[in-house]
């Protein structure tokens, strides 16, 4: 995991979109879904390519985490969650099961 101190999350997300990470992943009921296609995934269908942690400028307790993910199907996208005590427990449990293969994005 790396802390992207110098760049806002919106710019990091835009860079990732330009690199082909176009899907917005999220939890829907008990499924991990790509909002663009409706495709659902299990943890073993995905790998975490990179993680980024962000802190709010005025409130260090205002933190978020951004994951760039790739699926075996070729789908690439991002998932955002709060970091720390405000994080989604269900999403956190899901992400703990996803293999991490962190590598530099293009």
C-alpha positions as CSV (number, residue, x, y, z in Angstrom):
1,X,0.0,0.0,0.0
2,X,1.3,3.5,-0.7
3,X,0.1,6.8,0.5
4,X,-0.4,9.2,-2.4
5,X,0.3,12.4,-0.5
6,X,0.8,14.7,-3.3
7,X,-2.2,14.0,-5.6
8,X,-5.9,14.0,-4.9
9,X,-7.8,10.8,-5.3
10,X,-9.7,12.2,-8.3
11,X,-6.5,12.6,-10.3
12,X,-5.2,9.1,-9.4
13,X,-8.6,7.7,-10.5
14,X,-8.4,9.6,-13.8
15,X,-4.9,8.2,-14.4
16,X,-6.1,4.7,-13.7
17,X,-9.1,5.2,-16.1
18,X,-6.7,6.2,-18.8
19,X,-4.8,3.0,-18.1
20,X,-7.9,1.0,-18.7
21,X,-9.3,0.7,-15.1
22,X,-12.8,1.7,-16.2
23,X,-15.0,-0.4,-14.0
24,X,-16.4,0.9,-10.7
25,X,-16.4,-2.1,-8.4
26,X,-18.6,-2.1,-5.3
27,X,-20.5,-4.4,-2.9
28,X,-24.2,-5.0,-3.8
29,X,-25.9,-7.1,-1.2
30,X,-23.4,-10.0,-0.9
31,X,-21.9,-9.7,-4.4
32,X,-18.9,-7.7,-5.6
33,X,-20.1,-6.1,-8.8
34,X,-18.8,-4.1,-11.7
35,X,-21.3,-1.2,-11.9
36,X,-20.8,-0.8,-15.7
37,X,-21.5,-4.4,-16.7
38,X,-23.3,-6.0,-13.8
39,X,-20.7,-8.7,-13.8
40,X,-20.2,-10.3,-10.3
41,X,-16.9,-11.6,-8.9
42,X,-15.6,-13.8,-6.2
43,X,-12.2,-13.0,-4.5
44,X,-10.4,-15.7,-6.5
45,X,-11.6,-14.0,-9.7
46,X,-9.6,-10.9,-8.9
47,X,-6.1,-9.5,-8.1
48,X,-5.2,-6.2,-6.4
49,X,-2.7,-4.5,-8.7
50,X,-2.2,-1.4,-6.5
51,X,-3.6,0.3,-3.4
52,X,-3.5,4.0,-2.5
53,X,-4.3,5.6,0.8
54,X,-5.5,9.2,1.1
55,X,-5.9,11.5,4.1
56,X,-8.0,14.6,4.2
57,X,-6.0,17.8,4.1
58,X,-8.0,19.4,7.0
59,X,-8.8,16.2,8.9
60,X,-6.2,13.4,9.1
61,X,-9.0,11.1,10.3
62,X,-10.7,11.6,7.0
63,X,-9.1,8.7,5.2
64,X,-9.9,6.6,2.1
65,X,-8.4,3.6,0.3
66,X,-8.5,3.1,-3.5
67,X,-7.8,-0.4,-5.0
68,X,-7.0,-1.0,-8.6
69,X,-8.1,-4.5,-9.5
70,X,-8.0,-6.9,-12.5
71,X,-10.3,-9.8,-13.0
72,X,-9.4,-13.1,-14.7
73,X,-12.1,-12.1,-17.3
74,X,-10.0,-9.1,-18.3
75,X,-12.2,-6.5,-16.5
76,X,-10.1,-3.8,-14.9
77,X,-11.4,-1.2,-12.4
78,X,-11.2,0.5,-9.1
79,X,-12.9,0.2,-5.7
80,X,-13.0,2.9,-3.1
81,X,-13.7,2.6,0.6
82,X,-13.2,4.5,3.8
83,X,-10.1,3.5,5.7
84,X,-10.0,2.6,9.4
85,X,-13.0,2.5,11.7
86,X,-15.3,3.9,9.0
87,X,-14.5,1.2,6.5
88,X,-17.1,-1.2,5.2
89,X,-16.7,-4.4,7.2
90,X,-18.3,-6.5,4.4
91,X,-16.0,-5.0,1.7
92,X,-13.0,-5.4,4.0
93,X,-13.6,-9.1,4.5
94,X,-14.0,-9.5,0.8
95,X,-10.8,-7.7,0.0
96,X,-8.8,-9.7,2.5
97,X,-9.5,-12.7,0.4
98,X,-8.3,-11.1,-2.9
99,X,-4.7,-11.9,-3.9
100,X,-2.3,-9.0,-3.9
101,X,0.1,-8.8,-6.9
102,X,1.0,-5.1,-6.5
103,X,2.9,-3.8,-9.5
104,X,3.5,-0.5,-10.9
105,X,0.7,0.7,-13.2
106,X,1.7,2.2,-16.5
